[in-house]
């Protein structure tokens, strides 16, 4: 008869559970939009992407880096701002494109940069004194990988300068 310890049984269960829950090594099954939706903290961003027809762009081919403001970041805007922007898709699109950089820019490259060119045409200023910031937004999470790019989470909505 085999003798199993509690530790060995737990180890086997952990390995089996991890193998079932994890995608194959190196696989990036979800695109940026799906990854943001799954996170659950980007509802306002997803609503804005839909209103500006950018959802298809960030769901499709290509390689993008998105500095994604959370729902809390949108909540910090003055009352009525989000609703007003949703009624002006052209202005909203410019703000959203200001959060997107072409290509995959991992955190190690972000912190080594002083500025990053956005798809809106403007530049984001990167500083690392007292934590990583893009413009006035703190970067709160980095290198969330998706099939078509990378998401870095920020705590403030970026407004083009």
Buried (B, 14 or more C-beta within 10 A) or exposed (E): EEEEEEEEEEEEEEEEEEEEEEEEEEEEEBBBBBBBBEBEBBBBBBBBBEBBEBBEBBBEEEBBBBBBBBBEBBEEBEEEEBEEBBEEBEEBBBBBBBBBBBEBBBBEBBEEBEEBEBBBEBBBEBEEEEEBBBBEBBBBBBBBBBBBBBBBBBBBBBEBE
